[in-house]
Amino acid sequence: MAVALVIAEVFSVTFVLLFFSVGALVVALACALGLELLSAQLLIFAVVSISGIFCLRDRLRRAVVVRSELRTDVASELILTDALPAHASGPVRYRGTQWTAVNDSDTPLAAGQTVVIERIEGIKLVVRGK
């Protein structure tokens, strides 16, 4: 179960399932040491998972975001295939992959216009006109 949760976390990148997998591993260890009471297993799972989420999730997310921004293409340019209204999002192709671009400015961006990537938020490129 813990392995399945870790695999699901890789695809979701929410850092919630990761803590559920840690809770499942702790319960598995407790069962291996002789814990048979289901209510105790559920309590251990809940305490470990929820405390991990509340105590460590934000720190882990920040560490991953900072690390990923070091490897991203911030300040790279791309050409919009579709118009992008102010404060709206739309599809773009960047390095052969479909992305969602977000226009964070008050100025609409026209199709064919060159834009600059300001930052990357998850799977969204926040862009501005050049």
VENRA-V663639 format. One record per run of one state. SS is the DSSP state (2 for helix, 1 for strand, 0 for the rest). FROM is the first residue (numbers start at 1). TO is the last residue. Records with the same first field share a line. If there is no record, write none. Layout:
SS->FROM-TO  FROM-TO
This chain:
0->1-1  13-16  33-37  72-76  80-83  85-88  95-96  104-108  110-113  122-123  130-130
2->2-12  17-32  38-71
1->77-79  84-84  89-94  97-103  109-109  114-121  124-129
